């Protein structure tokens, strides 16, 4: 296991408790945080129509193999 914390081991991470909030907490989070951010993003116009054009033009070609990307 690779870790950014050198002292963190698999045994330590496997023994850490994970808290999962109940449905009520998730709903409160959605109302307070997620929905306002989502609505803000949806209300913004497309910041760069050229990127949309390139995506719509290139993505089908990439998916079909007509265009290849080499790294």
C-alpha positions as CSV (number, residue, x, y, z in Angstrom):
1,X,0.0,0.0,0.0
2,X,1.4,3.4,-1.1
3,X,0.8,6.2,1.4
4,X,1.6,9.9,1.5
5,X,2.0,9.4,5.3
6,X,5.1,7.3,5.8
7,X,4.0,6.0,9.2
8,X,0.6,4.9,7.9
9,X,0.4,1.2,7.5
10,X,-2.3,-1.1,6.0
11,X,-3.0,-2.4,9.5
12,X,-3.6,1.1,10.9
13,X,-5.8,2.2,8.0
14,X,-7.8,-1.0,8.2
15,X,-8.5,-0.4,11.9
16,X,-9.7,3.2,11.4
17,X,-13.4,3.7,12.0
18,X,-15.5,4.9,9.1
19,X,-18.6,6.9,10.0
20,X,-21.4,6.9,7.5
21,X,-24.0,9.6,8.2
22,X,-27.7,8.6,8.2
23,X,-30.2,9.6,5.5
24,X,-31.3,12.8,7.4
25,X,-27.7,14.1,7.5
26,X,-27.2,13.4,3.8
27,X,-30.5,15.2,3.0
28,X,-29.4,18.2,5.0
29,X,-26.0,18.3,3.2
30,X,-27.8,18.1,-0.1
31,X,-30.0,21.0,0.7
32,X,-27.3,23.2,2.4
33,X,-24.3,22.4,0.1
34,X,-24.9,20.3,-3.0
35,X,-28.1,21.9,-4.4
36,X,-26.9,25.5,-4.1
37,X,-23.6,24.6,-5.8
38,X,-25.4,22.6,-8.5
39,X,-27.8,25.4,-9.2
40,X,-25.0,27.9,-9.4
41,X,-23.1,25.8,-11.9
42,X,-26.3,25.1,-14.0
43,X,-27.1,28.8,-14.2
44,X,-23.7,29.8,-15.6
45,X,-23.4,30.0,-19.4
46,X,-20.9,27.8,-21.1
47,X,-17.6,29.6,-20.4
48,X,-16.0,28.5,-23.6
49,X,-18.1,27.4,-26.6
50,X,-14.9,26.5,-28.5
51,X,-14.2,23.8,-26.0
52,X,-17.7,22.4,-26.4
53,X,-17.2,22.4,-30.2
54,X,-13.9,20.6,-29.9
55,X,-15.3,18.0,-27.4
56,X,-18.3,17.3,-29.6
57,X,-16.1,17.0,-32.7
58,X,-13.2,15.0,-31.3
59,X,-14.8,12.7,-28.8
60,X,-16.7,10.6,-31.4
61,X,-13.5,10.3,-33.4
62,X,-11.5,9.3,-30.3
63,X,-14.1,6.7,-29.3
64,X,-14.2,5.2,-32.8
65,X,-10.4,5.0,-33.1
66,X,-10.4,7.4,-36.1
67,X,-8.1,9.7,-34.1
68,X,-5.4,8.4,-31.7
69,X,-3.6,10.2,-28.9
70,X,0.0,9.4,-28.2
71,X,1.7,10.3,-25.0
